């Protein structure tokens, strides 16, 4: 790639990672004041802030590379088709078991992903990963404990946890599918070859599910498209709420 092509590819990559963080952070924030008890309200708020902060770092780097748009422009002034987040992250929060199961799947993925990104040839991406991986270790400890608690708990909590895993499973394949942009950046030592993470992710997940007495689903279906800008109807609703104030008061600063 030429220098300009590499710059544009890195910008697009940073945006993807920022989109992942922003969308999931927004979904997690929906639990604030809706958690099962006060400590979970506080915990969910802290996790949401971690993701929003991570989104700001990725968007801030994208803005630096872009030279014209700001991090607010990326977060608030793009439409649904311009977002490149994974589909799993935009799904409605569902019940407590669903959110915790999604968090476990994502936390395991992020643990592996960030451990590679921290060695990126791009110093800014590596620095963001170094900060984010510390947060992710806490996130994983929390989501793991909850999934085990729910799966190995009552008949009702076990049923809900298994149903959540079954509903989410087909969205997990997208995490490990590389497109041309990601492959080029991985070959340059800047991005992460996520296809190499799949088996380790499944192995780590299998250990947690065994402890939780949950069954790993069969690979019978898969949904994809987020990285290409094709989304479920849920992202449009999420962005309407997320972007409302900024669009209603153009140019406002927080």
C-alpha angles and dihedrals in degrees: 000000000000119000092259092048091050091049092051092046091051090049091052091047092051089050092053092052091045091051091052091052097043096048095047091043089055092049093049091049089062088075093063106113089006100073121118091251140359098268090056091050088056094043093050091048091053093048091048090052090051090056094044089050090050090050090053091054093051093043091046090055091046089052090051091053093043096049095200112051125062131221088259090055090055094047102040110021104051123091128229097270090054093060118093103191124137113268094234090066096058097051114116114271093251118184125333093269092052093052093046093048092050089048091053093051091048095043092053090049093047092048090059097036097051093045087064097038091055087070093050119139086231104085095204095052089046091052093050090049091050091057096040096050091062090056092044093057089058091045091052094049090053098044092044092053092049096048091050090046092051097040094046094039131079125341089255096050090046091052093049093048092050092046090051092051091049092050094048100041099088091053092057096072091070090065091070103039115105125209126199095270094051092045092052092050092046090052089052092052092246103099134039125259096224093184086074091057099059101088094045090048091052091048093051091045092049090058092053094045091051090055090046092048090237127140123234108233125238118258094249101133139021136191122200142158106101095110089053094050097258110130144171118260088258096076093061091054091046093051092048089061096037096050101035100099095044093049092044091053106033116207095015118153126212 
